[in-house]
Amino acid sequence: MSLSSTLTSPQVHVSAMAPLKVPRPCLGSLLLLLPWLRPASGFFPNIWSLVVAPNSITHQYLTEEAALNVTLQLFLEWPPPGRNPLRLEDFQGRTLLADNLFAAYFGLGTPTRRFRAALGEVARANAAQDFLSVTKNDPELHFDAEQLIGSQARLVGGLREALSAARALEYTLARQRLGAMLHALQDFYSHSNWVELGKQQPHPDLLWPGRKLKNLAQAGDPMCSDCEELSCPGNLLGSIFLTSGYFGAEPPKPPGKCSHGGHFDQSSRAIPRGGINKDSTSPAFSPHHDLHPQAAQLALQASIQALNLLRGRLGDTGFSRLLQISPASGLSFVLDTTGSMGEEINAAKIQAWRIIDQRRGGPMEPTHYILVPFHDPGFGPVLKTSDPDAFWKHLNEIHALGGGDEPEMCLSALELALLHTPQFSDIFVFTDASPKDAYLTNRIEALSQKQHCKVTFLVTEDPSRRVRREVLSPKRFQPYQAIAMASGGEVIFTKDQYIQNVASVVGESMMDMVTLALVPPVPNPKGPLMFHVDKMLHGVIIHLHGEISTFRISDPTGVSQDIDQDWGPLGHIQCFGQFWTVNLNDPPQVGAWVIEITAQGTPGVKVKAKTSLDFLFSFGIPIDNGPHPGLYPLSQPVAGLHTLLLVEVTGLVSGIPNMNHSHIILRGSPGGEELDNVTLKPTGAPEQGLFTALLDPNILLTQRPFFLELIGQDDKGSSLQRVASQPCAVVPVLLELSGPSGPLSPGHQALLSLQISSFSGPWDLIITASVSPSFPLTSNLSRVHLGQNESAWGRFWLQVPGSATLDSVVTVTVTAEAESNDSSPPAHALLQLLVQAFPPQEQLDDPGPSSRPSHNMASPDLHTSTLGPQRSGVGGAMGAGPWWGPVKGLMLVLGIAAW
């Protein structure tokens, strides 16, 4: 719903931030002073933390390493069909890498993009606990200030939420809750004196509701002596009680209690001085830095235990979907059901059945099925399932009924699909009508980019089939074009007799193909198009659509094939009305290919290929000046803000010759002009494929959308190019939307807070919000004026009806849009919250100490992983099928029966 303030005078708090007088330095010396982003606790959050403590173990490392351990365990327990089983000894003494694991299990060339993206989601949610305003200073979320009982309750609650969200197939929310929970769990071993007490195994009670923590220090127990040095190895008083350090001024440190420690901890300046944290190897940040490896080792083991607990409760199939271990994508349809759509509905059914029939029971079986119908004036409901039979039954019952006049509620249905479709998925819209709700275009563009979902529209443009109540505008399909461009998809116009053939693009997209860069990105009627093929590519497919009269395709040796050659020297050409597909022969010639087109208007051209070599990217704000330096994650670049680009290259499998990735080109959208060329700096071990680059703030001040193009060379010096399928939008301000730390409760009101920060400007902003489902939402903020380096705060009150469905997800989207007729795209913040009974209906009883095995599966040297965790035993019923199939039994790790 659209939000308007219910107050006569919006109460907007605006404050000035410290000016950002930051030069453009090298990465190793960047210092960004953002007082409102000052973090409060943790192991160091992520890879950027290594700038100040190079040999430290970060939250990001612990999280990803634990997930890789459990993934290896899964692969060891389920031998791949038709391939030799994996052997544990082949991974001992080696760094665990996702690309190597997938190549060993599924075969060379298997894409890891979805899995690595899922790990990135969990790791970013973990790191965000140190930066978000509602979490960074909460001692219960970091096991600080002797709040151990409350911290354990929050830890168990977070794990319960992750489990509930995953059961409801809301995997994005589940990964966010999992990351936050792992942050608190890992902090326990760094912030408490568990290691100093001589413990060599994870705490046996932390993850178990109903188990009380024993031997806790009481209010009057002195725990630390005074320490004037940076390093304080002997400042604990030798007590047998469990304690944790105080941080900052709130809550105040009582006499005799320990501080967190470090230069930025105000409490460490009060007697007793010093501290006990083991967050890093640096004495400037961690007074007990010498115990950092032991703390990290226990935190890793505890993280593996937590993931194994989720695996046991969800079963191997559910756990695989949580971390997107399966290389398969999902199937998501948005379907117009008006009376003129009979052929389109049949085409969708045929494609769905082919995919289900061909992939059932195999590792490429879709991980989810989404269906959202629409007409006018209705749309929805959403069908979301992991059961192909349930999806097929529901889809098969849909028939074209009623309606017939333009337009339809297409974008409202598409928004529902985007909110429920997992990230890095393809969504297919079948319609013959323009959108009635075109005002949603900007919001859906942003949502598709946030979800990394490509949207392809299959439009049967035949207005004679519909009752005309008014003259139809030739620009009525422009919202579809804008959304397709923003999401990396296509708009394909066709007719009834061709729709079944054109719908074959659904099957193509399920193969997880990459998009190749076109030069120029938009076809020029007076010049050719060029794309580059490298030796890592195969299965190249070219789509051409529009009013095309002729085209010719030429390979790097000069061999060509024309539009009228169905079978030729280069491949197979098929024509379906105004849509052509060209399947190039394998292996394609390496080098520069050329497409020459004669057409009326601007034709659509897209070149796709199969490959394991791809890249992921994200943005962040480097913060070096706090107790836990790290990278504050951004979903979008922000105008005027010094921003770091992180690039993660996938497909770097051991045994394949080294690839050299040198720089990123920023190309303006849609014209393709080069805006900047930034050098990539390798970060970490070369085989991990991690790179960073600092973006020029002047480029981000233009608010121009741009594409990222990765440039490199293979071992022979031949060019490698990969382009991100979606453009990046530079937004005017930074939004931070936060809600209650726990789940929503039916019949209760929840308070949400919004912080808006400007680094350019001035800006006059209109603030709107929407809720899915449509729960009542009011606010004290509808407009705000912000100058450069100013912030504003607002509140939202979300009323949860007593009839709200338990374990359902509520999504709140807040938009800040420049009031002037500016080209700046709006900024969006999205918050997902889980509805649960209060107190939770599922009581999680303690299983007893005998059923909680201790794992010590990772190498003592945490820079390499030597083996995956072996479960002590399996209880419950195990299905006969593999983990990617429809396992009907419940997989139970010994020791998780209470969950």
Secondary structure, DSSP 4 states (H G I P E B T S, - for coil): -----SSSS---EEEEPPP-------GGG-----GGG----SS--SGGGGGT-TTPPPHHHHHHHHHHHHHHHHHHHSPPTTSPPP-GGGTTTS---HHHHHHHHH-TT---HHHHHHHHHHHHHHHHTTTSTTTTT-GGGTT-TT-HHHHHHHHHHHHHHHHHHHHTT-HHHHHHHHHHHHHHHHHHHHHBSTTTTT--S--SSTT-TTPPP-SB--TT---B----SS--TT-B---SSB-B-B-SSSSPPPTTPPB--STT-GGGGSSS-S----SSS-TTT-TTGGGHHHHHHHHHHHHHHHHHHHHHHHHHHHHHHHTT-SS---EEEEEE-STT-HHHHHHHHHHHHHHHHHHTTSTTS-S-EEEEEE-SS-B---EEES-HHHHHHHHHT----S--BS-B-HHHHHHHHHHHSPSS-EEEEEESS-BS-GGGHHHHHHHHHHHT-EEEEEEE--GGGSB-SSPPPTTTTHHHHHHHHHHT--EEEE-GGGHHHHTTHHHHHTT-PEEPP-BSSS--TTS-EEEEE-TT-EEEEEEEEEEEEEEEEE-TTS-EEETT-SB-SSEEEEEETTEEEEEEPSSPPSEEEEEEEEEEEEEEEEEEEE-S-EEEEEEEEEE-SSSS-EEEEESS-BTT---EEEEEEE---TTSPP-EEEEEEEEETTT--EEEEEE-EE-S-GGG-EEEEEPPHHHHHTT--EEEEEEEE-TTS-EEEEE-SS-B--BSEEEEEE--SS-B-TT-EEEEEEEEEESS--EEEEEEEEEES---EEES-SEEEE-TTEEEEEEEEEE--TTPPTT-EEEEEEEEEESSS--PPPEEEEEEEEB--SS-SS------GGG------S-SSTTS-------S-EES---SS-TTS---S--EETT-TT-
